[in-house]
Amino acid sequence: MAIHNFLRRNSETDRDFIEAQSEGTIDEDNHDEAGQSEGESNPVQAVGRAASKRRRWEVGDVIKVSGEVAAPAEAPLPARSGEILGSGDYFVRVGLGTPARELSLIFDTGSDLTWTQCLPCDGSCYTQNDTIFDPSHSSSYSNIPCSSSQCSQLSSAGIEQKCSASPDGCTYGIKYGDGSTSTGNLANETLTITQTDVVDNFLFGCGHDNEGLFNGTAGLLGLGRNAISFVQQTSDMFHRIFSYCIPSTASEVGYLTFGGVPASDNIIYTPFSSIPQSPSFYALDLTGISLAGSSLSIPSSVFSSVGVIIDSGTVLTWLPPAAYGPLRDAFRNAMSKYPMAGSFDELDTCYDLSGYGSVVVPKVTLSFGGGVNVDLDASGVVYVVSETQVCLAFATDEDLVDIAILGNVQQKTIEVVYDVGGGRIGFRPASCGGNK
């Protein structure tokens, strides 16, 4: 959610038109877009029954076993496409408060503050699928006073901080790159991640005035690098390790896992780089792009002169014009046998596939520092607009002079492993998919 949040509103488009194959073939097929089953297990409702087995941490605790720092706990969550709620992002279900109220939160590596809509709506509350959280019904909720060091941390995350002598205490105001906003109280609350993983005194935003393209979800789970992020607040619990896999279609289920150490088989790691002016972002050293096995003619200075970030909360990959141009031209050449269609929003390379039962999509490979090459799934190369139209799922903007963004479309089916403490990020292909 750092810069762009493209096409969240297109929830009715049947993205399941794509059946991505490893060889880059798209086969036309019809699927029902999946919603959440009424019989789906509820991790929060079961908390009371599993209370004797659950782990509880307070933010800042150091957990040790026999004098040694404990191995990170592992907390897996199903990750679903926001298309079933009207969003282009991906969400997980967590519990907030005592008793826990289950909420759908977009997981966002491009921002830090976790927040949800709260009653009363003092300004504007958008429509969400879950009942809006009411802090007056939670026995564990408390506002953060202005004198708290937690209040002063907001400015380090680029979030507006205001203070009041009233009981409301510290308030926040955050604005995202797409113009979406949230304003409310900074507070502590109990966060239930799974039946067995509960975090006390979790710092979050209780948003009383929220506007923008959050479409149906209850808010955001901030996974950035700042001290107020979920990753940093639970560092003693999960050791700043998390991974996710975004499925290729809306009817499939991926995962978001905190803690644990993924098996190293087939995972390739590249070190994080840095963007001094934006230290909260996960920056990568993108060194080149290949299409159909051929390296594109992009000067190395194009990527070395801009910051490249990976962001689960941005839909498309946004490239500077000097990188996007060669990719677009090579893609058009490889797809020349298919008739072109008109552009779609920011996507200028689209095709009319009426009458085609299958389509061969050229392989796109991204190269990163350390000699790491990541092949994108076919579903990460094209964006399905309708049953007859697809577009190259990359875009550019003349204003992108100092940053490029690797969005969630390009990350589909790849397990992305964030080893924040180790200063590296890993990729493992073909790690999720199928109706689960």
C-alpha positions as CSV (number, residue, x, y, z in Angstrom):
1,M,0.0,0.0,0.0
2,A,3.0,2.2,-0.2
3,I,2.2,3.9,-3.5
4,H,-0.4,2.4,-5.7
5,N,-3.5,0.2,-5.0
6,F,-4.6,-0.7,-8.5
7,L,-8.0,-2.2,-9.4
8,R,-9.3,-3.1,-6.0
9,R,-12.8,-2.2,-7.2
10,N,-13.0,-4.9,-9.9
11,S,-14.3,-7.6,-7.7
12,E,-16.8,-8.9,-10.2
13,T,-14.3,-9.9,-12.8
14,D,-13.7,-13.6,-13.0
15,R,-10.0,-13.9,-12.4
16,D,-10.3,-17.6,-12.3
17,F,-10.2,-17.5,-16.1
18,I,-6.5,-18.0,-15.5
19,E,-5.3,-21.6,-14.9
20,A,-1.6,-20.8,-14.8
21,Q,0.6,-23.6,-15.9
22,S,4.3,-23.9,-15.1
23,E,5.2,-23.7,-18.8
24,G,3.4,-20.3,-19.1
25,T,0.1,-21.5,-20.7
26,I,-3.2,-20.1,-19.8
27,D,-6.2,-22.4,-20.3
28,E,-9.7,-21.0,-20.4
29,D,-11.9,-22.6,-17.8
30,N,-14.9,-21.6,-15.7
31,H,-14.9,-21.6,-11.9
32,D,-17.1,-20.3,-9.2
33,E,-15.6,-17.4,-7.3
34,A,-15.2,-18.5,-3.8
35,G,-16.6,-16.8,-0.8
36,Q,-16.1,-17.8,2.8
37,S,-17.9,-20.9,3.7
38,E,-20.4,-20.7,6.6
39,G,-18.9,-23.9,7.9
40,E,-15.3,-22.6,7.9
41,S,-13.5,-23.0,11.2
42,N,-13.2,-19.9,13.3
43,P,-9.9,-19.7,15.1
44,V,-11.2,-17.0,17.4
45,Q,-14.4,-18.7,18.5
46,A,-12.4,-21.7,19.6
47,V,-10.0,-19.7,21.8
48,G,-11.9,-20.3,25.0
49,R,-11.9,-24.1,24.5
50,A,-8.2,-24.1,23.9
51,A,-7.2,-21.6,26.6
52,S,-5.1,-24.1,28.5
53,K,-2.9,-24.7,25.5
54,R,-2.5,-21.3,24.1
55,R,0.7,-19.2,24.3
56,R,0.3,-15.6,25.6
57,W,2.9,-13.0,25.1
58,E,3.1,-9.4,26.1
59,V,4.8,-7.1,23.6
60,G,8.4,-6.8,24.8
61,D,8.6,-10.2,26.5
62,V,11.7,-12.3,26.0
63,I,10.8,-16.0,25.9
64,K,13.5,-18.4,27.0
65,V,13.7,-22.1,27.4
66,S,16.5,-23.7,29.6
67,G,18.4,-20.4,29.4
68,E,18.3,-20.3,25.6
69,V,16.2,-18.1,23.4
70,A,13.2,-20.2,22.3
71,A,12.8,-21.2,18.7
72,P,10.2,-19.0,17.0
73,A,6.6,-20.1,17.3
74,E,4.8,-20.8,14.1
75,A,1.4,-19.3,13.4
76,P,-0.1,-20.1,10.0
77,L,-3.1,-18.3,8.7
78,P,-5.1,-18.8,5.5
79,A,-4.6,-16.0,3.1
80,R,-7.5,-15.2,0.8
81,S,-8.0,-12.9,-2.2
82,G,-9.8,-9.7,-1.3
83,E,-11.8,-10.0,-4.5
84,I,-14.5,-11.8,-2.5
85,L,-14.8,-8.6,-0.5
86,G,-14.2,-6.2,-3.4
87,S,-10.4,-5.6,-2.8
88,G,-7.4,-6.3,-5.0
89,D,-5.3,-7.2,-1.9
90,Y,-5.1,-10.3,0.3
91,F,-6.4,-10.7,3.8
92,V,-6.2,-12.9,6.8
93,R,-8.6,-13.3,9.8
94,V,-7.4,-12.4,13.3
95,G,-9.1,-11.7,16.6
96,L,-9.1,-8.4,18.4
97,G,-10.2,-7.6,22.0
98,T,-11.6,-9.6,24.9
99,P,-13.7,-11.4,24.1
100,A,-12.0,-11.6,20.7
101,R,-13.9,-10.2,17.7
102,E,-12.8,-11.8,14.4
103,L,-11.7,-9.3,11.7
104,S,-10.5,-9.4,8.1
105,L,-7.3,-7.4,7.7
106,I,-5.3,-6.8,4.6
107,F,-1.7,-7.9,5.2
108,D,0.6,-5.1,4.0
109,T,4.4,-5.2,3.9
110,G,4.4,-1.6,2.6
111,S,3.1,0.0,5.8
112,D,3.6,-0.3,9.6
113,L,0.6,0.5,11.6
114,T,-2.0,-2.1,12.2
115,W,-5.5,-0.6,12.4
116,T,-9.2,-1.4,12.2
117,Q,-12.3,0.6,12.0
118,C,-13.8,1.4,15.4
119,L,-17.1,2.6,16.8
120,P,-18.1,5.3,17.1
121,C,-17.6,6.6,13.5
122,D,-16.8,10.2,14.3
123,G,-16.2,11.1,10.6
124,S,-16.7,8.4,8.0
125,C,-16.6,4.6,8.1
126,Y,-16.6,2.7,4.8
127,T,-18.7,-0.5,4.4
128,Q,-16.9,-3.6,5.7
129,N,-18.0,-7.2,5.9
130,D,-17.4,-7.7,9.6
131,T,-19.2,-5.9,12.4
132,I,-17.2,-2.8,13.2
133,F,-15.0,-3.2,16.3
134,D,-16.5,-1.5,19.4
135,P,-13.7,-0.9,22.0
136,S,-16.3,-0.3,24.7
137,H,-17.2,-4.0,24.5
138,S,-13.6,-5.2,25.2
139,S,-12.2,-5.6,28.7
140,S,-8.6,-5.4,27.4
141,Y,-8.7,-2.1,25.4
142,S,-6.8,1.0,26.6
143,N,-5.9,4.3,24.9
144,I,-2.3,5.3,24.7
145,P,-1.5,8.5,26.6
146,C,0.3,11.4,25.0
147,S,3.2,11.0,27.4
148,S,3.9,7.4,26.3
149,S,6.9,6.7,24.2
150,Q,4.6,4.6,21.9
151,C,2.9,7.9,20.9
152,S,6.2,9.5,19.9
153,Q,7.0,6.5,17.7
154,L,4.4,7.4,15.2
155,S,6.4,10.2,13.6
156,S,9.3,7.7,12.9
157,A,6.8,5.8,10.7
158,G,5.7,8.9,8.8
159,I,2.4,9.0,10.6
160,E,0.8,12.2,11.9
161,Q,0.6,12.4,15.6
162,K,-1.7,14.5,17.7
163,C,-2.2,14.8,21.4
164,S,-5.1,15.7,23.5
165,A,-5.6,16.3,27.2
166,S,-8.8,14.3,27.0
167,P,-9.0,10.6,27.9
168,D,-8.7,9.9,24.2
169,G,-5.0,10.6,24.5
170,C,-2.7,10.0,21.5
171,T,-4.3,10.1,18.1
172,Y,-2.9,9.2,14.7
173,G,-3.6,10.2,11.1
174,I,-2.3,8.2,8.2
175,K,-2.6,8.7,4.5
176,Y,-1.6,6.2,1.8
177,G,-0.3,6.7,-1.7
178,D,-3.8,6.1,-3.3
179,G,-5.4,8.8,-1.1
180,S,-7.0,6.4,1.4
181,T,-6.9,7.6,5.0
182,S,-7.4,6.5,8.6
183,T,-7.6,8.6,11.7
184,G,-8.3,7.5,15.3
185,N,-6.9,6.6,18.7
186,L,-3.6,4.8,19.3
187,A,-4.4,2.0,21.7
188,N,-3.3,-1.3,23.3
189,E,-5.4,-4.4,22.8
190,T,-5.2,-8.2,22.9
191,L,-4.6,-9.6,19.4
192,T,-5.5,-13.3,18.8
193,I,-3.5,-14.6,15.8
194,T,-4.5,-18.3,16.1
195,Q,-6.1,-20.5,18.8
196,T,-2.7,-20.8,20.5
197,D,-1.0,-17.5,19.8
198,V,-2.2,-14.4,21.6
199,V,-0.4,-11.1,22.0
200,D,-1.3,-8.8,24.9
201,N,-0.9,-5.1,24.8
202,F,-0.6,-5.0,21.1
203,L,-0.2,-1.4,19.7
204,F,-2.8,-0.6,17.0
205,G,-4.9,2.1,15.6
206,C,-8.6,2.3,16.4
207,G,-9.9,4.2,13.4
208,H,-12.9,6.4,13.9
209,D,-12.6,8.2,10.5
210,N,-11.6,6.0,7.6
211,E,-12.0,6.5,3.8
212,G,-10.6,4.9,0.7
213,L,-10.2,1.6,-1.2
214,F,-10.3,-0.9,1.6
215,N,-13.4,-2.4,0.2
216,G,-15.1,-4.8,2.6
217,T,-12.0,-5.5,4.8
218,A,-11.8,-4.2,8.4
219,G,-8.4,-2.5,8.1
220,L,-4.7,-3.4,7.7
221,L,-2.2,-5.6,9.3
222,G,1.1,-3.6,9.1
223,L,4.1,-5.8,8.3
224,G,6.7,-3.1,7.6
225,R,10.1,-2.6,9.4
226,N,9.3,0.2,11.8
227,A,9.1,-0.4,15.5
228,I,5.3,-0.1,15.6
229,S,4.7,-2.9,13.0
230,F,3.4,-6.3,13.8
231,V,6.7,-7.8,12.8
232,Q,8.7,-5.7,15.3
233,Q,6.1,-5.9,18.1
234,T,6.2,-9.7,18.0
235,S,9.9,-10.1,17.5
236,D,10.4,-12.1,20.7
237,M,7.5,-14.3,19.7
238,F,8.2,-14.9,16.0
239,H,11.8,-13.7,15.7
240,R,11.0,-11.3,12.8
241,I,10.4,-14.2,10.4
242,F,7.3,-14.5,8.3
243,S,6.3,-15.8,4.9
244,Y,3.3,-15.9,2.6
245,C,2.1,-17.4,-0.6
246,I,-0.5,-15.6,-2.8
247,P,-2.6,-18.1,-4.9
248,S,-3.0,-17.7,-8.6
249,T,-6.8,-17.3,-8.6
250,A,-9.5,-15.9,-6.2
251,S,-11.0,-19.4,-5.6
252,E,-7.7,-20.7,-4.2
253,V,-6.3,-20.2,-0.7
254,G,-2.7,-19.2,0.1
255,Y,-1.1,-18.7,3.5
256,L,0.6,-16.2,5.8
257,T,2.9,-17.7,8.4
258,F,4.6,-16.0,11.3
259,G,7.7,-17.5,12.8
260,G,9.1,-20.9,12.1
261,V,12.0,-21.5,9.8
262,P,10.9,-22.6,6.3
263,A,12.7,-25.6,5.0
264,S,15.5,-24.3,2.8
265,D,14.8,-26.7,-0.1
266,N,14.3,-24.7,-3.3
267,I,14.3,-21.3,-1.5
268,I,16.7,-18.8,-3.0
269,Y,17.7,-15.8,-0.9
270,T,18.8,-12.3,-1.8
271,P,19.9,-9.7,0.7
272,F,17.7,-6.7,1.5
273,S,19.0,-3.4,0.2
274,S,18.1,-0.1,1.8
275,I,16.3,3.1,0.9
276,P,17.7,5.7,3.4
277,Q,14.7,8.0,3.0
278,S,12.2,5.2,3.5
279,P,13.7,2.7,6.0
280,S,10.4,1.0,6.7
281,F,10.2,-0.5,3.3
282,Y,11.6,-3.9,2.3
283,A,14.0,-2.9,-0.5
284,L,15.6,-5.2,-3.0
285,D,18.5,-5.0,-5.5
286,L,16.7,-5.6,-8.8
287,T,19.5,-6.1,-11.4
288,G,17.6,-7.0,-14.6
289,I,14.5,-8.5,-16.3
290,S,14.4,-11.3,-18.9
291,L,11.6,-12.3,-21.2
292,A,11.4,-15.8,-22.8
293,G,15.0,-16.4,-21.7
294,S,16.5,-13.2,-23.2
295,S,17.8,-10.4,-21.0
296,L,16.2,-7.1,-21.8
297,S,18.3,-4.2,-22.8
298,I,17.9,-2.1,-19.7
299,P,20.9,0.0,-18.5
300,S,22.0,-1.1,-15.1
301,S,21.8,2.5,-13.9
302,V,18.0,2.3,-14.3
303,F,17.7,0.1,-11.3
304,S,20.7,1.2,-9.3
305,S,19.4,4.8,-9.3
306,V,16.0,4.0,-7.9
307,G,14.8,2.1,-4.8
308,V,13.0,-1.1,-5.5
309,I,10.6,-2.3,-2.9
310,I,8.4,-5.4,-2.5
311,D,4.9,-4.7,-1.3
312,S,2.1,-7.1,-0.7
313,G,-0.4,-4.2,-0.5
314,T,0.3,-2.9,-4.1
315,V,-1.4,-4.9,-6.8
316,L,0.8,-4.3,-10.0
317,T,4.5,-4.0,-10.4
318,W,5.4,-0.4,-11.2
319,L,8.6,0.2,-13.2
320,P,10.4,3.4,-14.2
321,P,9.7,4.2,-17.9
322,A,13.3,3.2,-19.0
323,A,12.6,-0.4,-17.7
324,Y,9.0,-0.7,-18.6
325,G,9.5,0.3,-22.2
326,P,11.8,-2.6,-23.1
327,L,9.6,-5.1,-21.3
328,R,6.4,-3.9,-23.0
329,D,8.0,-3.9,-26.4
330,A,9.4,-7.5,-26.0
331,F,6.1,-8.7,-24.6
332,R,4.2,-7.3,-27.5
333,N,6.6,-8.9,-29.9
334,A,6.2,-12.3,-28.2
335,M,2.4,-12.0,-28.2
336,S,2.1,-10.7,-31.8
337,K,-0.1,-13.5,-32.9
338,Y,-2.9,-12.4,-30.6
339,P,-5.0,-9.4,-31.5
340,M,-4.5,-6.4,-29.2
341,A,-7.4,-4.7,-27.4
342,G,-7.8,-1.3,-25.9
343,S,-6.0,-0.3,-22.8
344,F,-7.5,-0.8,-19.3
345,D,-6.8,1.9,-16.8
346,E,-3.0,2.1,-16.4
347,L,-2.5,-1.1,-18.4
348,D,-1.6,-0.2,-22.0
349,T,-0.7,-3.7,-23.4
350,C,-3.9,-5.7,-23.6
351,Y,-5.2,-8.6,-25.8
352,D,-8.6,-9.8,-27.1
353,L,-8.5,-13.6,-26.6
354,S,-12.0,-14.3,-27.9
355,G,-12.0,-17.7,-29.6
356,Y,-8.7,-18.8,-28.0
357,G,-8.9,-21.9,-25.7
358,S,-5.4,-21.5,-24.5
359,V,-2.8,-18.8,-24.6
360,V,1.0,-19.1,-24.4
361,V,2.4,-16.4,-22.1
362,P,6.2,-15.7,-22.4
363,K,8.1,-16.3,-19.2
364,V,9.3,-13.3,-17.3
365,T,12.3,-13.6,-15.0
366,L,13.3,-11.0,-12.4
367,S,17.0,-11.0,-11.4
368,F,18.2,-9.8,-8.0
369,G,21.4,-9.3,-6.2
370,G,23.5,-12.4,-5.4
371,G,22.7,-14.0,-8.7
372,V,19.1,-14.8,-7.7
373,N,16.7,-15.3,-10.6
374,V,12.9,-15.6,-10.0
375,D,10.6,-16.9,-12.7
376,L,7.1,-15.5,-12.5
377,D,4.1,-17.7,-12.8
378,A,1.9,-17.1,-15.8
379,S,-0.7,-15.6,-13.5
380,G,1.9,-13.1,-12.4
381,V,2.7,-11.9,-15.9
382,V,-0.8,-11.1,-17.2
383,Y,-3.8,-9.5,-15.5
384,V,-7.2,-10.9,-16.4
385,V,-9.7,-8.2,-17.1
386,S,-12.5,-10.4,-18.3
387,E,-13.0,-13.8,-19.9
388,T,-11.8,-12.4,-23.2
389,Q,-9.3,-9.7,-22.3
390,V,-5.9,-9.9,-20.5
391,C,-3.2,-7.3,-20.1
392,L,0.5,-7.2,-19.3
393,A,0.4,-6.9,-15.5
394,F,3.2,-4.2,-15.3
395,A,2.7,-0.5,-15.4
396,T,4.7,2.7,-15.4
397,D,4.3,6.3,-14.3
398,E,6.4,9.3,-15.4
399,D,6.5,10.3,-11.7
400,L,8.3,7.1,-10.8
401,V,11.8,8.6,-10.8
402,D,13.1,7.3,-7.5
403,I,11.2,4.1,-6.7
404,A,9.9,0.9,-8.3
405,I,7.4,-1.5,-6.7
406,L,7.1,-5.3,-6.9
407,G,3.4,-5.8,-6.5
408,N,1.3,-8.8,-5.3
409,V,0.3,-9.9,-8.8
410,Q,3.9,-10.8,-9.7
411,Q,4.3,-12.7,-6.4
412,K,1.5,-15.2,-7.1
413,T,2.2,-18.9,-6.3
414,I,5.7,-18.0,-5.0
415,E,6.4,-18.4,-1.3
416,V,8.1,-15.1,-0.2
417,V,10.1,-15.5,3.0
418,Y,11.1,-12.4,5.0
419,D,14.0,-13.1,7.3
420,V,14.1,-9.6,8.7
421,G,16.7,-10.4,11.4
422,G,18.9,-12.2,8.8
423,G,18.6,-9.2,6.4
424,R,17.4,-11.4,3.5
425,I,14.3,-12.3,1.5
426,G,13.7,-15.7,0.0
427,F,11.7,-17.0,-2.9
428,R,10.3,-20.5,-3.5
429,P,8.3,-21.2,-6.7
430,A,5.1,-23.1,-7.0
431,S,4.3,-23.1,-3.3
432,C,0.6,-22.6,-3.1
433,G,-2.6,-23.1,-5.1
434,G,-5.5,-25.4,-5.4
435,N,-8.9,-25.2,-3.7
436,K,-8.3,-25.7,0.0
